[in-house]
Amino acid sequence: MTKAPAVRKKTTKVSASNVIDDPAQSLQTFDLLDLQQYTQEKVYSTTASKDFHLFYVGRDDVHNILKYVLSRVSVSLYLNMFGYDDDELNDILMKIVMDPTITMLVTLDKSQASGKHEKALLDADKSHDLAAFNTHVVIGQSATHQISHTKGFVADGKVAGEGSTNWSASGEGEAVHSGKIGGPGFKAQNNTQSIITDPDTISRFSAELIAEHMIAQKQSAATTKSR
């Protein structure tokens, strides 16, 4: 018997790149060419790599690139993010949390999680469904109790993302949210965001993200036990 796709509630934000409410969308046929529409040039060079592309915050539409990939997750998502302050990307992840057909492990940095915006975002996620949040999300540090500075993910075992981009307005390019790159009020840090389809990189990065999650999970369990 074919399993019916999970029903997802409509998101409060609408954009062409965010298809989280459409279960027919997936990454099974993803190609890096799908993202050239979000570059300043709208097209890649003829010599561009087929399995790696580097995008630039403030020049390319990194916010929509992230939405495009993450909202098409249908199998699994392994993610570790240092700065986690993007409401729309969080909305996408929390909808994935509620889909029992998707395996998701999210690791967040302990020092950043206490920041005003990130704390409010996570508190709202917990209040919505604490059990689901605790099943998929863990907050911690590196194995030697330094910051968890990884900023990347592997989606469906097919697409990886990694770079200096934190999930925040200026981290991704604030004006990107209004569709006016370089317009009034534009704010953008100097950040990069790579998207990768190389199988070896994806395999090794998946293993690393799972390892980092398990380390943070062990730290969380030890803290709970000591109370």
GUVOLO-18061 format. One record per atom (N, C-alpha, C): residue number from 1; chain; atom name; x, y, z. Coordinates in steps of 0.2 Angstrom, whole numbers, plus 5000, padded with zeros to 4 digits. Layout:
pos unit site X Y Z
NUM A CA X Y Z
...
//
This chain:
pos unit site X Y Z
1 A N 5004 4994 5000
1 A CA 5000 5000 5000
1 A C 5004 5006 5000
2 A N 5003 5011 4996
2 A CA 5007 5017 4995
2 A C 5005 5022 5001
3 A N 5010 5024 5005
3 A CA 5009 5029 5010
3 A C 5007 5036 5008
4 A N 5001 5038 5011
4 A CA 4999 5045 5009
4 A C 5004 5050 5012
5 A N 5006 5055 5008
5 A CA 5010 5060 5011
5 A C 5007 5064 5016
6 A N 5011 5066 5021
6 A CA 5009 5070 5027
6 A C 5006 5076 5025
7 A N 5001 5078 5028
7 A CA 4997 5084 5027
7 A C 5001 5090 5031
8 A N 5003 5095 5028
8 A CA 5006 5101 5031
8 A C 5001 5107 5031
9 A N 5001 5110 5036
9 A CA 4997 5116 5037
9 A C 5001 5122 5032
10 A N 4996 5126 5030
10 A CA 4999 5132 5026
10 A C 5004 5136 5030
11 A N 5009 5138 5027
11 A CA 5014 5143 5030
11 A C 5011 5150 5029
12 A N 5013 5154 5034
12 A CA 5010 5161 5034
12 A C 5014 5165 5029
13 A N 5019 5163 5026
13 A CA 5023 5167 5021
13 A C 5023 5163 5015
14 A N 5022 5167 5009
14 A CA 5021 5164 5003
14 A C 5027 5166 4998
15 A N 5031 5162 4995
15 A CA 5036 5164 4990
15 A C 5037 5158 4986
16 A N 5039 5159 4980
16 A CA 5040 5154 4975
16 A C 5045 5149 4976
17 A N 5050 5151 4980
17 A CA 5055 5146 4982
17 A C 5053 5141 4988
18 A N 5049 5144 4992
18 A CA 5047 5140 4998
18 A C 5040 5135 4996
19 A N 5042 5129 4995
19 A CA 5036 5124 4993
19 A C 5035 5119 4998
20 A N 5036 5121 5004
20 A CA 5035 5116 5010
20 A C 5028 5113 5010
21 A N 5023 5117 5007
21 A CA 5016 5115 5008
21 A C 5014 5110 5002
22 A N 5019 5109 4997
22 A CA 5018 5105 4991
22 A C 5022 5098 4992
23 A N 5018 5093 4994
23 A CA 5022 5087 4995
23 A C 5024 5083 4988
24 A N 5022 5086 4983
24 A CA 5024 5083 4976
24 A C 5031 5086 4975
25 A N 5034 5091 4978
25 A CA 5040 5094 4977
25 A C 5046 5090 4981
26 A N 5051 5089 4977
26 A CA 5057 5085 4981
26 A C 5063 5087 4978
27 A N 5069 5083 4981
27 A CA 5075 5084 4978
27 A C 5078 5079 4974
28 A N 5073 5074 4972
28 A CA 5075 5068 4969
28 A C 5078 5070 4962
29 A N 5076 5075 4959
29 A CA 5079 5077 4952
29 A C 5083 5083 4952
30 A N 5085 5085 4958
30 A CA 5088 5092 4959
30 A C 5095 5092 4955
31 A N 5096 5098 4952
31 A CA 5102 5099 4948
31 A C 5104 5106 4950
32 A N 5110 5108 4951
32 A CA 5113 5114 4953
32 A C 5111 5120 4948
33 A N 5109 5118 4942
33 A CA 5106 5123 4937
33 A C 5100 5126 4940
34 A N 5096 5122 4944
34 A CA 5090 5125 4947
34 A C 5091 5131 4951
35 A N 5097 5132 4953
35 A CA 5098 5138 4957
35 A C 5101 5144 4954
36 A N 5103 5143 4947
36 A CA 5106 5149 4944
36 A C 5101 5155 4943
37 A N 5095 5154 4944
37 A CA 5090 5159 4944
37 A C 5091 5164 4950
38 A N 5095 5162 4955
38 A CA 5096 5166 4961
38 A C 5102 5169 4961
39 A N 5106 5169 4956
39 A CA 5113 5172 4955
39 A C 5111 5179 4952
40 A N 5116 5184 4953
40 A CA 5115 5190 4950
40 A C 5115 5190 4943
41 A N 5119 5185 4940
41 A CA 5119 5185 4933
41 A C 5113 5181 4930
42 A N 5110 5177 4934
42 A CA 5104 5173 4932
42 A C 5106 5167 4928
43 A N 5113 5166 4927
43 A CA 5115 5160 4923
43 A C 5123 5159 4925
44 A N 5125 5152 4925
44 A CA 5131 5150 4927
44 A C 5136 5151 4921
45 A N 5142 5151 4922
45 A CA 5147 5151 4916
45 A C 5147 5144 4913
46 A N 5149 5143 4907
46 A CA 5149 5137 4904
46 A C 5154 5132 4907
47 A N 5159 5135 4910
47 A CA 5164 5131 4914
47 A C 5162 5129 4921
48 A N 5156 5131 4923
48 A CA 5154 5130 4930
48 A C 5154 5122 4932
49 A N 5156 5121 4938
49 A CA 5156 5114 4940
49 A C 5149 5111 4940
50 A N 5148 5105 4939
50 A CA 5142 5101 4939
50 A C 5140 5099 4946
51 A N 5145 5099 4951
51 A CA 5143 5096 4958
51 A C 5145 5101 4963
52 A N 5147 5107 4962
52 A CA 5148 5112 4967
52 A C 5147 5119 4964
53 A N 5144 5124 4968
53 A CA 5143 5131 4966
53 A C 5143 5135 4973
54 A N 5147 5140 4972
54 A CA 5148 5145 4978
54 A C 5144 5151 4977
55 A N 5140 5153 4981
55 A CA 5135 5159 4981
55 A C 5138 5164 4986
56 A N 5136 5171 4985
56 A CA 5139 5176 4989
56 A C 5133 5180 4992
57 A N 5133 5181 4998
57 A CA 5128 5185 5001
57 A C 5129 5192 4999
58 A N 5123 5195 4997
58 A CA 5123 5202 4995
58 A C 5124 5203 4988
59 A N 5126 5198 4984
59 A CA 5126 5197 4977
59 A C 5121 5193 4974
60 A N 5121 5187 4977
60 A CA 5116 5182 4976
60 A C 5111 5181 4981
61 A N 5105 5178 4979
61 A CA 5099 5178 4983
61 A C 5100 5172 4988
62 A N 5104 5172 4993
62 A CA 5105 5166 4997
62 A C 5099 5164 5001
63 A N 5095 5169 5003
63 A CA 5089 5167 5007
63 A C 5085 5162 5003
64 A N 5084 5164 4997
64 A CA 5079 5160 4992
64 A C 5083 5153 4990
65 A N 5089 5153 4990
65 A CA 5093 5147 4988
65 A C 5092 5142 4994
66 A N 5092 5144 5000
66 A CA 5091 5140 5006
66 A C 5084 5138 5006
67 A N 5079 5142 5005
67 A CA 5072 5140 5005
67 A C 5071 5135 5000
68 A N 5074 5136 4994
68 A CA 5073 5131 4988
68 A C 5074 5124 4990
69 A N 5080 5124 4993
69 A CA 5083 5117 4995
69 A C 5079 5114 5001
70 A N 5079 5118 5006
70 A CA 5076 5115 5012
70 A C 5069 5113 5012
71 A N 5065 5117 5008
71 A CA 5058 5116 5008
71 A C 5056 5110 5003
72 A N 5061 5107 5000
72 A CA 5060 5101 4996
72 A C 5062 5095 4999
73 A N 5064 5095 5005
73 A CA 5066 5089 5009
73 A C 5060 5084 5010
74 A N 5062 5078 5008
74 A CA 5056 5073 5009
74 A C 5058 5067 5012
75 A N 5065 5066 5013
75 A CA 5068 5060 5016
75 A C 5071 5061 5022
76 A N 5076 5065 5022
76 A CA 5081 5066 5028
76 A C 5084 5073 5028
77 A N 5085 5076 5034
77 A CA 5089 5082 5034
77 A C 5094 5082 5041
78 A N 5100 5082 5039
78 A CA 5105 5083 5045
78 A C 5108 5090 5044
79 A N 5107 5093 5050
79 A CA 5109 5100 5050
79 A C 5113 5103 5056
80 A N 5118 5107 5056
80 A CA 5121 5110 5061
80 A C 5122 5117 5059
81 A N 5119 5122 5063
81 A CA 5119 5129 5062
81 A C 5121 5133 5068
82 A N 5126 5137 5067
82 A CA 5129 5141 5072
82 A C 5124 5147 5074
83 A N 5122 5151 5069
83 A CA 5117 5156 5070
83 A C 5111 5155 5067
84 A N 5106 5154 5072
84 A CA 5099 5152 5069
84 A C 5094 5157 5071
85 A N 5093 5162 5067
85 A CA 5088 5167 5068
85 A C 5084 5169 5062
86 A N 5082 5164 5058
86 A CA 5078 5165 5052
86 A C 5071 5162 5053
87 A N 5066 5166 5054
87 A CA 5059 5164 5055
87 A C 5057 5159 5050
88 A N 5058 5161 5044
88 A CA 5055 5157 5038
88 A C 5058 5151 5038
89 A N 5065 5150 5038
89 A CA 5068 5144 5038
89 A C 5067 5140 5044
90 A N 5066 5143 5050
90 A CA 5063 5139 5056
90 A C 5056 5136 5054
91 A N 5052 5140 5051
91 A CA 5045 5138 5050
91 A C 5046 5131 5045
92 A N 5050 5131 5040
92 A CA 5051 5126 5036
92 A C 5053 5120 5040
93 A N 5058 5121 5044
93 A CA 5061 5115 5048
93 A C 5056 5112 5053
94 A N 5052 5117 5056
94 A CA 5047 5114 5061
94 A C 5041 5110 5057
95 A N 5040 5112 5051
95 A CA 5035 5108 5047
95 A C 5038 5101 5046
96 A N 5044 5101 5044
96 A CA 5048 5094 5043
96 A C 5048 5090 5050
97 A N 5049 5093 5055
97 A CA 5048 5090 5062
97 A C 5042 5086 5063
98 A N 5036 5089 5060
98 A CA 5030 5086 5061
98 A C 5028 5081 5056
99 A N 5033 5080 5051
99 A CA 5031 5075 5046
99 A C 5035 5068 5048
100 A N 5031 5063 5050
100 A CA 5034 5057 5053
100 A C 5038 5053 5047
101 A N 5037 5055 5041
101 A CA 5041 5051 5036
101 A C 5048 5054 5034
102 A N 5050 5059 5038
102 A CA 5056 5062 5037
102 A C 5061 5061 5043
103 A N 5067 5059 5042
103 A CA 5071 5059 5047
103 A C 5075 5065 5048
104 A N 5075 5069 5054
104 A CA 5079 5075 5054
104 A C 5083 5076 5061
105 A N 5089 5078 5060
105 A CA 5093 5079 5066
105 A C 5096 5086 5065
106 A N 5094 5090 5070
106 A CA 5097 5097 5070
106 A C 5101 5099 5076
107 A N 5107 5101 5075
107 A CA 5111 5103 5081
107 A C 5112 5111 5081
108 A N 5111 5114 5086
108 A CA 5112 5121 5087
108 A C 5118 5123 5092
109 A N 5121 5128 5092
109 A CA 5126 5130 5096
109 A C 5123 5133 5103
110 A N 5126 5131 5108
110 A CA 5124 5133 5115
110 A C 5124 5140 5116
111 A N 5130 5143 5114
111 A CA 5131 5150 5116
111 A C 5126 5155 5112
112 A N 5124 5153 5106
112 A CA 5120 5157 5101
112 A C 5112 5156 5103
113 A N 5111 5150 5106
113 A CA 5104 5148 5108
113 A C 5101 5153 5113
114 A N 5106 5156 5117
114 A CA 5103 5160 5122
114 A C 5102 5168 5120
115 A N 5104 5169 5114
115 A CA 5103 5176 5111
115 A C 5095 5177 5111
116 A N 5094 5184 5111
116 A CA 5087 5186 5112
116 A C 5082 5183 5106
117 A N 5084 5184 5100
117 A CA 5079 5182 5094
117 A C 5079 5174 5094
118 A N 5085 5171 5094
118 A CA 5085 5164 5094
118 A C 5082 5160 5100
119 A N 5083 5163 5106
119 A CA 5079 5160 5111
119 A C 5072 5160 5110
120 A N 5069 5166 5108
120 A CA 5062 5167 5107
120 A C 5059 5162 5102
121 A N 5063 5161 5097
121 A CA 5061 5157 5091
121 A C 5061 5150 5094
122 A N 5066 5147 5097
122 A CA 5066 5141 5100
122 A C 5061 5140 5105
123 A N 5060 5145 5110
123 A CA 5054 5144 5115
123 A C 5048 5143 5111
124 A N 5046 5146 5106
124 A CA 5040 5146 5102
124 A C 5040 5139 5099
125 A N 5045 5136 5097
125 A CA 5045 5129 5094
125 A C 5044 5124 5099
126 A N 5047 5125 5105
126 A CA 5045 5120 5111
126 A C 5038 5121 5113
127 A N 5035 5127 5113
127 A CA 5028 5127 5116
127 A C 5024 5124 5111
128 A N 5025 5124 5104
128 A CA 5021 5121 5099
128 A C 5021 5113 5100
129 A N 5027 5110 5101
129 A CA 5027 5103 5102
129 A C 5034 5101 5105
130 A N 5034 5101 5112
130 A CA 5040 5100 5115
130 A C 5043 5093 5114
131 A N 5039 5088 5113
131 A CA 5042 5081 5112
131 A C 5045 5081 5105
132 A N 5042 5084 5100
132 A CA 5044 5083 5093
132 A C 5051 5087 5093
133 A N 5051 5093 5096
133 A CA 5057 5097 5097
133 A C 5063 5093 5100
134 A N 5062 5090 5105
134 A CA 5067 5087 5109
134 A C 5069 5081 5105
135 A N 5065 5078 5101
135 A CA 5067 5072 5097
135 A C 5072 5074 5092
136 A N 5071 5079 5089
136 A CA 5075 5081 5083
136 A C 5080 5086 5084
137 A N 5079 5091 5089
137 A CA 5084 5096 5090
137 A C 5088 5096 5096
138 A N 5094 5097 5096
138 A CA 5099 5097 5102
138 A C 5103 5103 5102
139 A N 5104 5106 5108
139 A CA 5109 5112 5108
139 A C 5115 5110 5112
140 A N 5121 5111 5109
140 A CA 5127 5109 5113
140 A C 5133 5113 5110
141 A N 5139 5109 5111
141 A CA 5145 5112 5109
141 A C 5149 5107 5106
142 A N 5155 5108 5104
142 A CA 5160 5103 5101
142 A C 5162 5098 5106
143 A N 5166 5093 5104
143 A CA 5168 5088 5109
143 A C 5172 5090 5114
144 A N 5176 5096 5113
144 A CA 5180 5099 5118
144 A C 5177 5105 5121
145 A N 5170 5106 5121
145 A CA 5167 5111 5124
145 A C 5168 5118 5121
146 A N 5170 5118 5115
146 A CA 5170 5125 5111
146 A C 5164 5126 5107
147 A N 5163 5131 5104
147 A CA 5157 5133 5100
147 A C 5156 5128 5095
148 A N 5150 5126 5093
148 A CA 5148 5122 5088
148 A C 5147 5127 5082
149 A N 5152 5127 5078
149 A CA 5153 5133 5073
149 A C 5151 5130 5066
150 A N 5149 5124 5065
150 A CA 5147 5121 5059
150 A C 5141 5125 5056
151 A N 5141 5127 5050
151 A CA 5135 5130 5046
151 A C 5134 5126 5040
152 A N 5130 5121 5041
152 A CA 5129 5117 5035
152 A C 5124 5111 5036
153 A N 5122 5108 5030
153 A CA 5117 5103 5031
153 A C 5118 5098 5025
154 A N 5115 5092 5026
154 A CA 5114 5087 5020
154 A C 5106 5086 5020
155 A N 5104 5087 5014
155 A CA 5096 5086 5013
155 A C 5095 5080 5008
156 A N 5091 5075 5011
156 A CA 5089 5069 5007
156 A C 5095 5065 5004
157 A N 5101 5066 5007
157 A CA 5107 5062 5005
157 A C 5109 5064 4998
158 A N 5107 5070 4995
158 A CA 5108 5072 4988
158 A C 5111 5079 4988
159 A N 5109 5083 4992
159 A CA 5111 5090 4992
159 A C 5114 5092 4998
160 A N 5120 5095 4998
160 A CA 5123 5098 5004
160 A C 5124 5105 5004
161 A N 5124 5109 5009
161 A CA 5126 5116 5009
161 A C 5131 5117 5015
162 A N 5135 5122 5014
162 A CA 5140 5123 5019
162 A C 5143 5130 5017
163 A N 5145 5134 5022
163 A CA 5148 5141 5021
163 A C 5148 5145 5027
164 A N 5150 5151 5026
164 A CA 5150 5156 5032
164 A C 5144 5159 5034
165 A N 5138 5157 5030
165 A CA 5132 5160 5031
165 A C 5128 5158 5037
166 A N 5127 5163 5042
166 A CA 5123 5161 5048
166 A C 5115 5163 5045
167 A N 5111 5159 5049
167 A CA 5104 5161 5047
167 A C 5101 5167 5051
168 A N 5102 5172 5047
168 A CA 5099 5179 5050
168 A C 5098 5184 5045
169 A N 5095 5189 5046
169 A CA 5094 5194 5041
169 A C 5100 5197 5037
170 A N 5105 5199 5041
170 A CA 5111 5202 5038
170 A C 5115 5196 5036
171 A N 5115 5190 5039
171 A CA 5119 5185 5038
171 A C 5118 5182 5031
172 A N 5111 5182 5029
172 A CA 5109 5180 5022
172 A C 5108 5186 5017
173 A N 5108 5192 5020
173 A CA 5107 5198 5016
173 A C 5100 5200 5017
174 A N 5099 5205 5022
174 A CA 5092 5207 5024
174 A C 5088 5209 5019
175 A N 5090 5213 5014
175 A CA 5085 5215 5008
175 A C 5083 5210 5004
176 A N 5086 5204 5004
176 A CA 5084 5198 5001
176 A C 5077 5196 5003
177 A N 5075 5197 5009
177 A CA 5068 5196 5012
177 A C 5063 5200 5008
178 A N 5065 5206 5006
178 A CA 5060 5210 5003
178 A C 5061 5210 4995
179 A N 5066 5207 4993
179 A CA 5067 5206 4986
179 A C 5070 5212 4983
180 A N 5074 5216 4987
180 A CA 5077 5222 4985
180 A C 5084 5222 4987
181 A N 5088 5218 4984
181 A CA 5095 5218 4985
181 A C 5098 5224 4983
182 A N 5102 5227 4988
182 A CA 5105 5234 4986
182 A C 5101 5240 4987
183 A N 5094 5239 4989
183 A CA 5090 5244 4989
183 A C 5090 5247 4996
184 A N 5085 5252 4998
184 A CA 5085 5255 5004
184 A C 5085 5250 5010
185 A N 5089 5252 5015
185 A CA 5089 5247 5021
185 A C 5093 5241 5020
186 A N 5096 5240 5014
186 A CA 5100 5234 5013
186 A C 5106 5233 5018
187 A N 5106 5227 5021
187 A CA 5111 5225 5025
187 A C 5114 5218 5023
188 A N 5120 5217 5023
188 A CA 5123 5210 5021
188 A C 5130 5209 5024
189 A N 5131 5204 5027
189 A CA 5138 5203 5029
189 A C 5141 5200 5023
190 A N 5148 5199 5024
190 A CA 5152 5196 5019
190 A C 5152 5188 5020
191 A N 5148 5185 5017
191 A CA 5147 5178 5018
191 A C 5146 5174 5012
192 A N 5148 5167 5012
192 A CA 5147 5163 5006
192 A C 5143 5157 5008
193 A N 5140 5154 5003
193 A CA 5135 5148 5004
193 A C 5137 5144 4998
194 A N 5139 5138 4999
194 A CA 5140 5133 4994
194 A C 5135 5128 4994
195 A N 5133 5126 4988
195 A CA 5128 5120 4987
195 A C 5132 5115 4984
196 A N 5132 5109 4986
196 A CA 5136 5103 4984
196 A C 5132 5097 4982
197 A N 5133 5094 4977
197 A CA 5130 5087 4975
197 A C 5135 5082 4974
198 A N 5141 5083 4976
198 A CA 5146 5078 4975
198 A C 5145 5072 4980
199 A N 5144 5066 4978
199 A CA 5142 5060 4982
199 A C 5147 5059 4988
200 A N 5154 5059 4987
200 A CA 5158 5058 4992
200 A C 5158 5063 4998
201 A N 5158 5070 4996
201 A CA 5157 5075 5001
201 A C 5151 5074 5005
202 A N 5145 5073 5001
202 A CA 5139 5072 5005
202 A C 5139 5066 5010
203 A N 5142 5060 5008
203 A CA 5143 5055 5012
203 A C 5147 5056 5019
204 A N 5153 5060 5018
204 A CA 5157 5061 5023
204 A C 5154 5067 5028
205 A N 5151 5072 5025
205 A CA 5148 5077 5028
205 A C 5142 5074 5032
206 A N 5138 5070 5030
206 A CA 5132 5067 5033
206 A C 5135 5063 5040
207 A N 5140 5060 5039
207 A CA 5143 5056 5045
207 A C 5146 5061 5050
208 A N 5149 5067 5048
208 A CA 5151 5072 5053
208 A C 5145 5075 5056
209 A N 5140 5077 5052
209 A CA 5134 5080 5056
209 A C 5131 5076 5061
210 A N 5130 5069 5059
210 A CA 5127 5065 5064
210 A C 5132 5064 5070
211 A N 5138 5064 5069
211 A CA 5143 5063 5075
211 A C 5142 5070 5079
212 A N 5142 5076 5076
212 A CA 5141 5082 5080
212 A C 5135 5082 5084
213 A N 5130 5079 5081
213 A CA 5123 5079 5084
213 A C 5123 5074 5090
214 A N 5127 5069 5090
214 A CA 5127 5064 5095
214 A C 5131 5066 5101
215 A N 5137 5070 5099
215 A CA 5141 5073 5104
215 A C 5137 5078 5108
216 A N 5133 5083 5105
216 A CA 5129 5087 5108
216 A C 5123 5084 5112
217 A N 5121 5079 5110
217 A CA 5115 5075 5113
217 A C 5118 5072 5120
218 A N 5124 5069 5119
218 A CA 5127 5066 5125
218 A C 5128 5072 5131
219 A N 5131 5078 5128
219 A CA 5132 5083 5133
219 A C 5125 5085 5136
220 A N 5120 5085 5133
220 A CA 5113 5087 5135
220 A C 5111 5082 5140
221 A N 5112 5076 5139
221 A CA 5110 5070 5143
221 A C 5114 5071 5150
222 A N 5120 5072 5149
222 A CA 5124 5073 5155
222 A C 5122 5079 5160
223 A N 5120 5084 5157
223 A CA 5118 5090 5160
223 A C 5111 5089 5164
224 A N 5107 5085 5161
224 A CA 5100 5084 5163
224 A C 5101 5079 5169
225 A N 5106 5074 5169
225 A CA 5107 5069 5174
225 A C 5110 5072 5180
226 A N 5114 5078 5179
226 A CA 5118 5081 5185
226 A C 5113 5086 5189
227 A N 5107 5087 5186
227 A CA 5103 5092 5190
227 A C 5099 5088 5196
//
